[in-house]
Structure formats: structure tokens, C-alpha cells
Amino acid sequence: MVKVKINNLSVWYNNQPAVKNISLEVKTNEILGVIGPSNSGKTSFLKTLNRLNELYPNSRTTGEVLLDGLDIFKQVDKHLLRKRVGIVFALPLPLPLSIFDNIAYGPRMHGIKSRKKLQEIVERSLRSAAIWDEVKDRLPVNAFKLSGGQQQRLCIARTLAVEPEVILYDEPCSGLDPISTLRIEEAMRELKKNYTQVLVTNNVKQAARVSDRTAYFLMGEMIEIGETKDVFTRPADKRTDDYITGRFG
């Protein structure tokens, strides 16, 4: 079943192309990995999926992105879209609030006032992000007291608190140690039960470990997409093989 369908998507900034005529599908409850060297259009592609690219001046987008069959540019309010399609950035960006209030912030903004309901959401979200056991006795503590890896999992939990359908990750482990990276990857695998996920990563080994399918981008174009095991063991394009084996990029 297809969750997100992208047709002929192109993105420009100041008339410079960042994404060039990309078409692909993201299946329900899969992890789609997107790999490629720097300036290959990965992040621009990702931000288009919840229209964050529109925050940049002089950006222009053509093509079609369908979420459950609805055109996100024409048929879905952008604020509702960003609730349905959450994003986790490379650098963890906790709010200058307690751990509890970081997670409760989104639900409160959407009208939930009940303390009991908020407590349920906070616990569920922190459990889903594999950080509950580490912070359950520290919920009143400022989120900045957490380690970098814990802050990133907190940001994942904050995204989960508003009950999205799709989670986008832009290099979520780029500055983290191997143990923190492992915990986030474990959380991503567990989240597959209920969420569709798109992972942009420069770490090809990470894509190989957690992605069900992988797309390779180069200079704004999608070179190929396929089952991860196939892309990594018998890529269809030599440029893909050169990248994943370290001969390029």
C-alpha cells in the first residue's frame, strides 16, 4: 500500500535546481532510506514532503506529492500536513522547557488540556522513542540537561506526541556516538509497526541496517531505487556502486 506518491517533483532555490524531476513511492509502514553525497538534493526532497521548503525565500516547486491520494500542495492545509508528516532534524532542537513540557507542547497546541491525558501522551511518546526508562524519574528536569543522543530521542518523542502518520529524518544520528545511534535505529525499527518513515542519511551503513528500500540521489536526480539488499549487493547503476563502495562521494 502506498502512503506517499511523488510525481515529477522538482525544486528550485533562486532559480538553481536542487531536485530534478523525481518520481517515487513511499510504502505504508516502511523505512525508505535516501542516500547520496552532499548537495544531491536529499534534504530539499525531504522538506518538500511537509512543505517546509516553502519557508525559504525564492523557492519554487513543481510536480505532485500525494499523501493518501491527496495533493499536499492543493488539497491539504500546510499546518495539518505538518501534524501528519513530522520531521526530525540533524541537530536535536529541544525547547527550553522541561522534558515533560517538551513532549506536551504539541498536544497542548492542539487543544489537549487534561493533565491525565497529557501524562498518557508523554509516557507513550517517550516509550515509543526508547527513552522512557532513562527519563521517567526526571520529567521536570530541563531538556538541555540530557545528552545529545537523549535529546535526539526526545525530539523523536516530541514528533510522535502529535500522532503523525509519516516521520521524516534528516541525518538524525550525524553527531551522535555509536551507542546513541544504535538506540535511535532500534527505535526506528520498532516505530515501523505504526509509522511510515523516510530517512535521509550520509551513512550508507546506517541505510543498509535500517532501510527496507533505498534510493540513491546524485546532483538532484534519483539514480535508482530498490530493495535495500539489492541496491547494496547488486546495484543497477555503476554510479550507485561507486558511491556505496566509497569510490565516489
Phi and psi in degrees as GROMACS dihedral restraints (atoms count N, CA, C in turn):
[ dihedral_restraints ]
;  ai    aj    ak    al  type     phi  dphi    fc
    3     4     5     6     1   -92.1    20    10
    4     5     6     7     1   127.7    20    10
    6     7     8     9     1   -92.5    20    10
    7     8     9    10     1   -46.2    20    10
    9    10    11    12     1  -128.0    20    10
   10    11    12    13     1   130.2    20    10
   12    13    14    15     1  -122.1    20    10
   13    14    15    16     1   123.2    20    10
   15    16    17    18     1  -110.3    20    10
   16    17    18    19     1   126.7    20    10
   18    19    20    21     1  -123.1    20    10
   19    20    21    22     1   116.9    20    10
   21    22    23    24     1    50.7    20    10
   22    23    24    25     1    47.6    20    10
   24    25    26    27     1   -81.4    20    10
   25    26    27    28     1   128.4    20    10
   27    28    29    30     1  -132.9    20    10
   28    29    30    31     1   143.6    20    10
   30    31    32    33     1  -133.1    20    10
   31    32    33    34     1   134.8    20    10
   33    34    35    36     1  -124.0    20    10
   34    35    36    37     1   148.4    20    10
   36    37    38    39     1  -125.8    20    10
   37    38    39    40     1   123.1    20    10
   39    40    41    42     1    50.5    20    10
   40    41    42    43     1    41.7    20    10
   42    43    44    45     1    65.6    20    10
   43    44    45    46     1    12.2    20    10
   45    46    47    48     1  -100.2    20    10
   46    47    48    49     1   124.8    20    10
   48    49    50    51     1   -71.2    20    10
   49    50    51    52     1   132.5    20    10
   51    52    53    54     1  -109.5    20    10
   52    53    54    55     1   -34.9    20    10
   54    55    56    57     1  -131.2    20    10
   55    56    57    58     1   132.5    20    10
   57    58    59    60     1  -122.6    20    10
   58    59    60    61     1   100.3    20    10
   60    61    62    63     1    53.1    20    10
   61    62    63    64     1    54.9    20    10
   63    64    65    66     1   -94.4    20    10
   64    65    66    67     1   134.5    20    10
   66    67    68    69     1  -130.2    20    10
   67    68    69    70     1   127.4    20    10
   69    70    71    72     1  -163.6    20    10
   70    71    72    73     1   169.8    20    10
   72    73    74    75     1  -122.7    20    10
   73    74    75    76     1   145.1    20    10
   75    76    77    78     1  -112.8    20    10
   76    77    78    79     1   121.0    20    10
   78    79    80    81     1   -83.4    20    10
   79    80    81    82     1   152.2    20    10
   81    82    83    84     1   -60.8    20    10
   82    83    84    85     1   132.1    20    10
   84    85    86    87     1    63.8    20    10
   85    86    87    88     1    25.5    20    10
   87    88    89    90     1  -107.1    20    10
   88    89    90    91     1   163.2    20    10
   90    91    92    93     1  -106.3    20    10
   91    92    93    94     1   113.1    20    10
   93    94    95    96     1   -96.8    20    10
   94    95    96    97     1   118.8    20    10
   96    97    98    99     1   -89.0    20    10
   97    98    99   100     1   141.1    20    10
   99   100   101   102     1  -124.9    20    10
  100   101   102   103     1   116.1    20    10
  102   103   104   105     1  -119.6    20    10
  103   104   105   106     1   165.3    20    10
  105   106   107   108     1   152.4    20    10
  106   107   108   109     1   161.1    20    10
  108   109   110   111     1   -67.4    20    10
  109   110   111   112     1   171.8    20    10
  111   112   113   114     1   -58.9    20    10
  112   113   114   115     1   149.2    20    10
  114   115   116   117     1    62.7    20    10
  115   116   117   118     1    32.2    20    10
  117   118   119   120     1   -99.8    20    10
  118   119   120   121     1     0.0    20    10
  120   121   122   123     1    95.8    20    10
  121   122   123   124     1     5.5    20    10
  123   124   125   126     1   -62.1    20    10
  124   125   126   127     1   -50.6    20    10
  126   127   128   129     1   -69.4    20    10
  127   128   129   130     1   -38.7    20    10
  129   130   131   132     1   -60.8    20    10
  130   131   132   133     1   -42.1    20    10
  132   133   134   135     1   -60.0    20    10
  133   134   135   136     1   -46.6    20    10
  135   136   137   138     1   -62.0    20    10
  136   137   138   139     1   -47.2    20    10
  138   139   140   141     1   -67.2    20    10
  139   140   141   142     1   -24.0    20    10
  141   142   143   144     1   -67.5    20    10
  142   143   144   145     1   -28.1    20    10
  144   145   146   147     1   -67.9    20    10
  145   146   147   148     1   -19.1    20    10
  147   148   149   150     1  -128.4    20    10
  148   149   150   151     1    23.1    20    10
  150   151   152   153     1    64.3    20    10
  151   152   153   154     1    23.8    20    10
  153   154   155   156     1   -68.7    20    10
  154   155   156   157     1   -25.3    20    10
  156   157   158   159     1   -61.2    20    10
  157   158   159   160     1   -21.3    20    10
  159   160   161   162     1   -69.3    20    10
  160   161   162   163     1   -13.8    20    10
  162   163   164   165     1   -74.2    20    10
  163   164   165   166     1   -15.0    20    10
  165   166   167   168     1   -89.4    20    10
  166   167   168   169     1   131.9    20    10
  168   169   170   171     1   -66.2    20    10
  169   170   171   172     1   150.0    20    10
  171   172   173   174     1    63.0    20    10
  172   173   174   175     1    25.5    20    10
  174   175   176   177     1   -93.3    20    10
  175   176   177   178     1   150.7    20    10
  177   178   179   180     1  -144.2    20    10
  178   179   180   181     1   138.0    20    10
  180   181   182   183     1  -129.8    20    10
  181   182   183   184     1   136.1    20    10
  183   184   185   186     1  -128.5    20    10
  184   185   186   187     1   162.5    20    10
  186   187   188   189     1   104.2    20    10
  187   188   189   190     1  -162.7    20    10
  189   190   191   192     1  -139.7    20    10
  190   191   192   193     1   134.3    20    10
  192   193   194   195     1  -124.7    20    10
  193   194   195   196     1   117.2    20    10
  195   196   197   198     1  -106.9    20    10
  196   197   198   199     1   125.5    20    10
  198   199   200   201     1  -108.9    20    10
  199   200   201   202     1   113.0    20    10
  201   202   203   204     1    51.5    20    10
  202   203   204   205     1    38.5    20    10
  204   205   206   207     1    86.1    20    10
  205   206   207   208     1    -5.5    20    10
  207   208   209   210     1  -100.3    20    10
  208   209   210   211     1   134.9    20    10
  210   211   212   213     1   -71.1    20    10
  211   212   213   214     1   116.4    20    10
  213   214   215   216     1   -68.7    20    10
  214   215   216   217     1   -20.0    20    10
  216   217   218   219     1   -85.8    20    10
  217   218   219   220     1   -23.6    20    10
  219   220   221   222     1  -119.5    20    10
  220   221   222   223     1   -25.7    20    10
  222   223   224   225     1  -119.9    20    10
  223   224   225   226     1    -1.9    20    10
  225   226   227   228     1  -128.3    20    10
  226   227   228   229     1   125.5    20    10
  228   229   230   231     1   -60.3    20    10
  229   230   231   232     1   135.1    20    10
  231   232   233   234     1   -65.0    20    10
  232   233   234   235     1   -29.4    20    10
  234   235   236   237     1   -72.9    20    10
  235   236   237   238     1   -39.9    20    10
  237   238   239   240     1   -66.5    20    10
  238   239   240   241     1   -37.9    20    10
  240   241   242   243     1   -59.1    20    10
  241   242   243   244     1   -43.3    20    10
  243   244   245   246     1   -73.3    20    10
  244   245   246   247     1   -17.1    20    10
  246   247   248   249     1   -76.7    20    10
  247   248   249   250     1   -39.4    20    10
  249   250   251   252     1   -77.6    20    10
  250   251   252   253     1   -28.6    20    10
  252   253   254   255     1  -124.8    20    10
  253   254   255   256     1    97.3    20    10
  255   256   257   258     1   -89.4    20    10
  256   257   258   259     1   161.2    20    10
  258   259   260   261     1  -135.8    20    10
  259   260   261   262     1   140.8    20    10
  261   262   263   264     1  -118.0    20    10
  262   263   264   265     1   124.6    20    10
  264   265   266   267     1   -92.0    20    10
  265   266   267   268     1   172.7    20    10
  267   268   269   270     1   -62.8    20    10
  268   269   270   271     1   -46.1    20    10
  270   271   272   273     1   -94.6    20    10
  271   272   273   274     1   127.4    20    10
  273   274   275   276     1   -62.7    20    10
  274   275   276   277     1   134.2    20    10
  276   277   278   279     1  -125.9    20    10
  277   278   279   280     1    68.3    20    10
  279   280   281   282     1   -66.6    20    10
  280   281   282   283     1   152.2    20    10
  282   283   284   285     1   -75.1    20    10
  283   284   285   286     1   153.6    20    10
  285   286   287   288     1   -76.4    20    10
  286   287   288   289     1    59.1    20    10
  288   289   290   291     1  -136.1    20    10
  289   290   291   292     1   178.3    20    10
  291   292   293   294     1   -67.8    20    10
  292   293   294   295     1   165.6    20    10
  294   295   296   297     1   -57.3    20    10
  295   296   297   298     1   -46.9    20    10
  297   298   299   300     1   -58.7    20    10
  298   299   300   301     1   -49.0    20    10
  300   301   302   303     1   -70.4    20    10
  301   302   303   304     1   -26.1    20    10
  303   304   305   306     1   -59.8    20    10
  304   305   306   307     1   -44.2    20    10
  306   307   308   309     1   -77.0    20    10
  307   308   309   310     1   -36.6    20    10
  309   310   311   312     1   -77.0    20    10
  310   311   312   313     1   -14.2    20    10
  312   313   314   315     1   -57.3    20    10
  313   314   315   316     1   -51.2    20    10
  315   316   317   318     1   -62.4    20    10
  316   317   318   319     1   -51.9    20    10
  318   319   320   321     1   -56.4    20    10
  319   320   321   322     1   -38.5    20    10
  321   322   323   324     1   -62.8    20    10
  322   323   324   325     1   -40.2    20    10
  324   325   326   327     1   -64.3    20    10
  325   326   327   328     1   -25.1    20    10
  327   328   329   330     1   -96.3    20    10
  328   329   330   331     1    15.5    20    10
  330   331   332   333     1    98.3    20    10
  331   332   333   334     1     3.3    20    10
  333   334   335   336     1   -84.7    20    10
  334   335   336   337     1   120.4    20    10
  336   337   338   339     1  -113.6    20    10
  337   338   339   340     1   -22.7    20    10
  339   340   341   342     1   -62.3    20    10
  340   341   342   343     1   124.9    20    10
  342   343   344   345     1   -61.9    20    10
  343   344   345   346     1   -40.8    20    10
  345   346   347   348     1   -62.7    20    10
  346   347   348   349     1   -44.4    20    10
  348   349   350   351     1   -64.5    20    10
  349   350   351   352     1   -41.1    20    10
  351   352   353   354     1   -63.8    20    10
  352   353   354   355     1   -39.5    20    10
  354   355   356   357     1   -62.5    20    10
  355   356   357   358     1   -39.8    20    10
  357   358   359   360     1   -63.7    20    10
  358   359   360   361     1   -43.5    20    10
  360   361   362   363     1   -64.6    20    10
  361   362   363   364     1   -44.4    20    10
  363   364   365   366     1   -60.3    20    10
  364   365   366   367     1   -48.6    20    10
  366   367   368   369     1   -63.5    20    10
  367   368   369   370     1   -46.2    20    10
  369   370   371   372     1   -60.3    20    10
  370   371   372   373     1   -43.1    20    10
  372   373   374   375     1   -67.8    20    10
  373   374   375   376     1   -43.0    20    10
  375   376   377   378     1   -66.9    20    10
  376   377   378   379     1   -36.5    20    10
  378   379   380   381     1   -64.3    20    10
  379   380   381   382     1   -43.7    20    10
  381   382   383   384     1   -64.7    20    10
  382   383   384   385     1   -30.4    20    10
  384   385   386   387     1   -90.1    20    10
  385   386   387   388     1     9.7    20    10
  387   388   389   390     1    58.9    20    10
  388   389   390   391     1    43.2    20    10
  390   391   392   393     1  -134.8    20    10
  391   392   393   394     1    -3.9    20    10
  393   394   395   396     1   -55.5    20    10
  394   395   396   397     1   -48.0    20    10
  396   397   398   399     1   -63.1    20    10
  397   398   399   400     1   -25.0    20    10
  399   400   401   402     1   -84.8    20    10
  400   401   402   403     1   -21.9    20    10
  402   403   404   405     1  -124.6    20    10
  403   404   405   406     1    -1.3    20    10
  405   406   407   408     1   -59.8    20    10
  406   407   408   409     1   -26.1    20    10
  408   409   410   411     1   -97.7    20    10
  409   410   411   412     1     9.3    20    10
  411   412   413   414     1  -130.1    20    10
  412   413   414   415     1    22.0    20    10
  414   415   416   417     1   -59.4    20    10
  415   416   417   418     1   -30.9    20    10
  417   418   419   420     1   -78.7    20    10
  418   419   420   421     1    -6.3    20    10
  420   421   422   423     1   -75.4    20    10
  421   422   423   424     1   144.7    20    10
  423   424   425   426     1   -60.2    20    10
  424   425   426   427     1   136.5    20    10
  426   427   428   429     1   -63.2    20    10
  427   428   429   430     1   -23.8    20    10
  429   430   431   432     1   -68.8    20    10
  430   431   432   433     1   -11.4    20    10
  432   433   434   435     1   -77.6    20    10
  433   434   435   436     1   -12.9    20    10
  435   436   437   438     1   -78.0    20    10
  436   437   438   439     1   158.4    20    10
  438   439   440   441     1   -70.8    20    10
  439   440   441   442     1   168.7    20    10
  441   442   443   444     1   -58.8    20    10
  442   443   444   445     1   -43.5    20    10
  444   445   446   447     1   -66.5    20    10
  445   446   447   448     1   -38.1    20    10
  447   448   449   450     1   -68.1    20    10
  448   449   450   451     1   -39.0    20    10
  450   451   452   453     1   -62.0    20    10
  451   452   453   454     1   -38.0    20    10
  453   454   455   456     1   -67.7    20    10
  454   455   456   457     1   -41.6    20    10
  456   457   458   459     1   -67.3    20    10
  457   458   459   460     1   -32.6    20    10
  459   460   461   462     1   -61.5    20    10
  460   461   462   463     1   -42.0    20    10
  462   463   464   465     1   -65.9    20    10
  463   464   465   466     1   -35.2    20    10
  465   466   467   468     1   -63.6    20    10
  466   467   468   469     1   -44.5    20    10
  468   469   470   471     1   -62.2    20    10
  469   470   471   472     1   -38.8    20    10
  471   472   473   474     1   -63.7    20    10
  472   473   474   475     1   -37.5    20    10
  474   475   476   477     1   -64.9    20    10
  475   476   477   478     1   -42.1    20    10
  477   478   479   480     1   -67.4    20    10
  478   479   480   481     1   -26.1    20    10
  480   481   482   483     1   -62.4    20    10
  481   482   483   484     1   -27.0    20    10
  483   484   485   486     1   -94.8    20    10
  484   485   486   487     1    11.9    20    10
  486   487   488   489     1    56.2    20    10
  487   488   489   490     1    61.8    20    10
  489   490   491   492     1   -73.2    20    10
  490   491   492   493     1   171.4    20    10
  492   493   494   495     1  -105.1    20    10
  493   494   495   496     1   -28.6    20    10
  495   496   497   498     1  -128.3    20    10
  496   497   498   499     1   137.3    20    10
  498   499   500   501     1  -118.0    20    10
  499   500   501   502     1   126.6    20    10
  501   502   503   504     1  -104.0    20    10
  502   503   504   505     1   137.3    20    10
  504   505   506   507     1  -123.6    20    10
  505   506   507   508     1   125.9    20    10
  507   508   509   510     1  -109.3    20    10
  508   509   510   511     1    94.7    20    10
  510   511   512   513     1    52.3    20    10
  511   512   513   514     1    56.1    20    10
  513   514   515   516     1   -69.0    20    10
  514   515   516   517     1   -14.6    20    10
  516   517   518   519     1  -117.5    20    10
  517   518   519   520     1    15.6    20    10
  519   520   521   522     1   -61.6    20    10
  520   521   522   523     1   -32.7    20    10
  522   523   524   525     1  -110.1    20    10
  523   524   525   526     1    18.4    20    10
  525   526   527   528     1  -106.1    20    10
  526   527   528   529     1   155.5    20    10
  528   529   530   531     1   -75.1    20    10
  529   530   531   532     1   165.1    20    10
  531   532   533   534     1   -58.6    20    10
  532   533   534   535     1   -35.9    20    10
  534   535   536   537     1   -68.3    20    10
  535   536   537   538     1   -44.2    20    10
  537   538   539   540     1   -63.3    20    10
  538   539   540   541     1   -39.6    20    10
  540   541   542   543     1   -60.8    20    10
  541   542   543   544     1   -44.3    20    10
  543   544   545   546     1   -59.5    20    10
  544   545   546   547     1   -42.9    20    10
  546   547   548   549     1   -66.2    20    10
  547   548   549   550     1   -38.1    20    10
  549   550   551   552     1   -68.0    20    10
  550   551   552   553     1   -40.5    20    10
  552   553   554   555     1   -63.7    20    10
  553   554   555   556     1   -39.0    20    10
  555   556   557   558     1   -63.3    20    10
  556   557   558   559     1   -40.8    20    10
  558   559   560   561     1   -63.2    20    10
  559   560   561   562     1   -41.2    20    10
  561   562   563   564     1   -61.6    20    10
  562   563   564   565     1   -42.7    20    10
  564   565   566   567     1   -62.4    20    10
  565   566   567   568     1   -40.7    20    10
  567   568   569   570     1   -67.8    20    10
  568   569   570   571     1   -36.7    20    10
  570   571   572   573     1   -68.5    20    10
  571   572   573   574     1   -17.4    20    10
  573   574   575   576     1   -57.3    20    10
  574   575   576   577     1   -25.0    20    10
  576   577   578   579     1   -61.8    20    10
  577   578   579   580     1   -31.0    20    10
  579   580   581   582     1  -125.8    20    10
  580   581   582   583     1    -9.9    20    10
  582   583   584   585     1  -133.0    20    10
  583   584   585   586     1   150.3    20    10
  585   586   587   588     1   -92.8    20    10
  586   587   588   589     1   135.9    20    10
  588   589   590   591     1  -132.6    20    10
  589   590   591   592     1   141.8    20    10
  591   592   593   594     1  -123.8    20    10
  592   593   594   595     1   121.3    20    10
  594   595   596   597     1  -113.9    20    10
  595   596   597   598     1   112.8    20    10
  597   598   599   600     1   -90.8    20    10
  598   599   600   601     1   125.4    20    10
  600   601   602   603     1  -148.7    20    10
  601   602   603   604     1   142.8    20    10
  603   604   605   606     1   -88.8    20    10
  604   605   606   607     1    -5.7    20    10
  606   607   608   609     1   -93.7    20    10
  607   608   609   610     1    98.5    20    10
  609   610   611   612     1   -64.0    20    10
  610   611   612   613     1   -30.3    20    10
  612   613   614   615     1   -66.5    20    10
  613   614   615   616     1   -35.6    20    10
  615   616   617   618     1   -65.5    20    10
  616   617   618   619     1   -43.7    20    10
  618   619   620   621     1   -59.1    20    10
  619   620   621   622     1   -41.3    20    10
  621   622   623   624     1   -65.2    20    10
  622   623   624   625     1   -33.8    20    10
  624   625   626   627     1   -75.6    20    10
  625   626   627   628     1   -40.4    20    10
  627   628   629   630     1  -114.0    20    10
  628   629   630   631     1   -18.0    20    10
  630   631   632   633     1   -84.8    20    10
  631   632   633   634     1   140.5    20    10
  633   634   635   636     1   -78.5    20    10
  634   635   636   637     1   -43.5    20    10
  636   637   638   639     1  -129.5    20    10
  637   638   639   640     1   157.6    20    10
  639   640   641   642     1  -134.9    20    10
  640   641   642   643     1   136.9    20    10
  642   643   644   645     1  -112.5    20    10
  643   644   645   646     1   138.9    20    10
  645   646   647   648     1  -108.3    20    10
  646   647   648   649     1   121.3    20    10
  648   649   650   651     1  -105.4    20    10
  649   650   651   652     1   145.0    20    10
  651   652   653   654     1  -148.2    20    10
  652   653   654   655     1   120.3    20    10
  654   655   656   657     1    50.7    20    10
  655   656   657   658     1    44.3    20    10
  657   658   659   660     1    85.8    20    10
  658   659   660   661     1    -6.1    20    10
  660   661   662   663     1  -109.7    20    10
  661   662   663   664     1   149.5    20    10
  663   664   665   666     1   -89.9    20    10
  664   665   666   667     1   115.8    20    10
  666   667   668   669     1   -79.1    20    10
  667   668   669   670     1   -43.5    20    10
  669   670   671   672     1  -163.0    20    10
  670   671   672   673     1   162.6    20    10
  672   673   674   675     1  -145.6    20    10
  673   674   675   676     1   142.1    20    10
  675   676   677   678     1  -175.8    20    10
  676   677   678   679     1  -178.4    20    10
  678   679   680   681     1   -56.5    20    10
  679   680   681   682     1   137.0    20    10
  681   682   683   684     1   -56.1    20    10
  682   683   684   685     1   -43.2    20    10
  684   685   686   687     1   -62.3    20    10
  685   686   687   688     1   -33.7    20    10
  687   688   689   690     1   -74.3    20    10
  688   689   690   691     1   -43.0    20    10
  690   691   692   693     1   -61.5    20    10
  691   692   693   694     1   -35.6    20    10
  693   694   695   696     1   -87.9    20    10
  694   695   696   697     1   -21.1    20    10
  696   697   698   699     1  -107.7    20    10
  697   698   699   700     1   -29.6    20    10
  699   700   701   702     1  -146.8    20    10
  700   701   702   703     1    68.2    20    10
  702   703   704   705     1   -61.6    20    10
  703   704   705   706     1   148.2    20    10
  705   706   707   708     1   -79.7    20    10
  706   707   708   709     1   -20.2    20    10
  708   709   710   711     1  -122.2    20    10
  709   710   711   712     1   136.2    20    10
  711   712   713   714     1   -61.8    20    10
  712   713   714   715     1   -30.9    20    10
  714   715   716   717     1   -64.5    20    10
  715   716   717   718     1   -35.9    20    10
  717   718   719   720     1   -65.1    20    10
  718   719   720   721     1   -46.8    20    10
  720   721   722   723     1   -59.8    20    10
  721   722   723   724     1   -42.6    20    10
  723   724   725   726     1   -62.1    20    10
  724   725   726   727     1   -37.6    20    10
  726   727   728   729     1   -72.2    20    10
  727   728   729   730     1   -48.0    20    10
  729   730   731   732     1   -74.6    20    10
  730   731   732   733     1   -18.2    20    10
  732   733   734   735     1   -96.2    20    10
  733   734   735   736     1     1.9    20    10
  735   736   737   738     1    84.1    20    10
  736   737   738   739     1    11.2    20    10
  738   739   740   741     1   -84.7    20    10
  739   740   741   742     1    -9.7    20    10
  741   742   743   744     1  -150.2    20    10
  742   743   744   745     1   143.6    20    10
